[in-house]
Amino acid sequence: MNSKARRDFDAWFVENYDSLVSQARRLHPDNRDLVHHAYLKTIDTLERNTNILENLSGYFNTVMWTLSIDQFRKLYQIHETPDTTPVSDYDLTAAIKKEEAMIMTNHLSWFDRTVLSLYLDGWSMAQLSREAGINVDVLYKSISESKKKLRDVIRQRTNQK
């Protein structure tokens, strides 16, 4: 898709966002998600066919309507699920340890905290490097420095007790 077509579409979308959300309210209970889903579908179509810019409002409304009766409705069903976890099985010590770990990560910068979180969630640093465009050495250095900072924080806390 050429960048002018994308800029034109994005400008139109921002300008008409509130009215699109209002129209989507008639089609689905979660109107904002429907609009965002239709936005992604429209971008996908815009990559192949820029002619839709001629009647963007009509095309976008058609996409929202089609999604609301077909794909989106099937994918996005809201179900109330009761919490079946008994209160007595709740491990308070694990929750406290998790909370303490989160507090300790607040000593890190946003970048270091984000990289460490992704690392702990199982992301491959090579994959993250490719997707984010960040040198893999920078990511590993960030993890190493974060571990050092967290060790220092833990030492300080144990020495204070």
C-alpha positions in Angstrom: 0.0 0.0 0.0 1.3 3.4 -0.7 1.9 5.7 2.2 -0.5 8.4 0.9 -3.4 6.0 0.8 -2.6 4.9 4.4 -2.3 8.5 5.6 -5.6 9.4 3.9 -7.4 6.5 5.5 -5.9 7.1 8.9 -6.9 10.8 8.8 -10.4 9.8 7.8 -10.6 7.2 10.5 -9.4 9.6 13.3 -11.9 12.3 12.0 -14.8 9.9 12.0 -14.0 7.7 14.9 -16.7 8.8 17.3 -19.5 8.5 14.6 -18.1 5.0 13.6 -18.3 3.9 17.3 -21.8 5.3 17.5 -22.8 3.3 14.4 -21.1 0.2 15.7 -23.1 0.4 18.9 -26.2 -0.7 16.9 -24.4 -3.8 15.6 -22.6 -5.2 18.6 -22.4 -4.6 22.4 -18.6 -4.1 22.2 -18.7 -1.3 19.6 -15.1 -0.1 20.0 -13.6 -3.6 19.4 -15.9 -4.0 16.3 -14.6 -0.6 14.9 -11.0 -1.7 15.6 -11.5 -5.0 13.9 -13.1 -3.3 10.9 -10.1 -0.9 10.8 -7.7 -3.9 10.5 -9.8 -5.5 7.8 -9.9 -2.3 5.9 -6.2 -1.8 6.1 -5.7 -5.3 4.8 -8.0 -4.6 1.8 -6.4 -1.2 1.3 -3.1 -2.9 0.7 -4.6 -4.7 -2.3 -7.1 -2.1 -3.6 -6.9 1.6 -3.1 -10.2 2.2 -4.9 -12.1 1.8 -1.7 -10.9 5.3 -0.8 -13.5 6.6 -3.2 -16.3 5.5 -0.9 -14.6 4.9 2.4 -17.5 5.5 4.6 -19.7 3.0 2.7 -17.0 0.4 2.6 -16.2 0.7 6.3 -19.8 0.5 7.3 -20.2 -2.6 5.1 -17.2 -4.2 6.7 -18.6 -3.5 10.2 -22.0 -4.9 9.3 -20.4 -8.0 7.7 -18.2 -8.6 10.7 -21.0 -8.1 13.2 -23.2 -10.8 11.6 -20.4 -13.3 10.7 -16.8 -13.5 11.8 -16.7 -11.0 14.7 -19.8 -12.3 16.4 -18.4 -15.9 16.3 -15.0 -14.8 17.5 -16.1 -12.3 20.1 -18.7 -13.7 22.4 -18.8 -12.4 25.9 -19.5 -15.1 28.5 -19.9 -14.6 32.2 -17.6 -17.1 33.9 -18.0 -17.4 37.6 -14.8 -17.7 39.7 -14.7 -21.3 40.8 -11.5 -21.0 42.8 -12.3 -21.6 46.4 -11.0 -18.9 48.7 -9.4 -21.4 51.0 -7.0 -22.6 48.2 -5.6 -19.1 47.6 -1.9 -19.1 48.3 -1.3 -15.7 50.0 2.5 -16.2 50.3 2.8 -16.7 46.5 0.8 -13.5 46.0 2.9 -11.6 48.4 6.1 -12.8 46.7 4.8 -11.9 43.3 3.8 -8.4 44.6 7.3 -7.9 46.1 8.9 -8.9 42.8 6.8 -6.4 40.9 7.7 -3.7 43.4 11.4 -4.5 43.0 11.1 -4.2 39.2 10.0 -0.6 39.7 13.6 0.1 40.5 14.3 -0.6 36.8 13.9 1.7 33.9 10.8 1.2 31.6 13.0 -0.4 28.9 14.8 -2.8 31.3 11.5 -3.7 33.0 9.8 -4.4 29.7 12.7 -6.5 28.3 13.0 -8.5 31.6 9.3 -9.1 31.6 9.3 -10.4 28.0 12.4 -12.6 28.8 10.6 -14.1 31.8 7.5 -14.7 29.7 9.6 -16.9 27.5 10.3 -14.6 24.5 13.4 -15.5 22.5 15.7 -12.5 22.6 16.7 -13.2 18.9 13.0 -13.1 17.9 12.4 -10.0 20.0 15.5 -8.4 18.4 14.2 -9.1 14.9 10.6 -7.9 15.6 11.6 -4.7 17.6 14.7 -3.9 15.5 16.9 -3.7 18.6 20.3 -5.2 18.6 20.3 -8.5 20.4 23.4 -7.5 22.4 21.5 -4.5 23.8 18.7 -6.8 25.0 21.1 -9.3 26.7 23.0 -6.4 28.3 19.6 -5.0 29.6 18.8 -8.4 31.1 22.2 -8.7 32.7 22.0 -5.1 34.2 18.5 -5.7 35.4 19.5 -8.9 37.2 22.4 -7.0 38.9 20.1 -4.2 40.0 17.6 -6.6 41.4 20.3 -8.5 43.3 21.4 -5.2 44.8 17.9 -4.4 45.8 17.4 -7.8 47.4 20.7 -7.5 49.3 19.7 -4.1 50.6 16.3 -5.4 51.8 17.8 -8.4 53.6 20.4 -6.2 55.3 17.8 -3.9 56.5 15.8 -6.7 58.3 
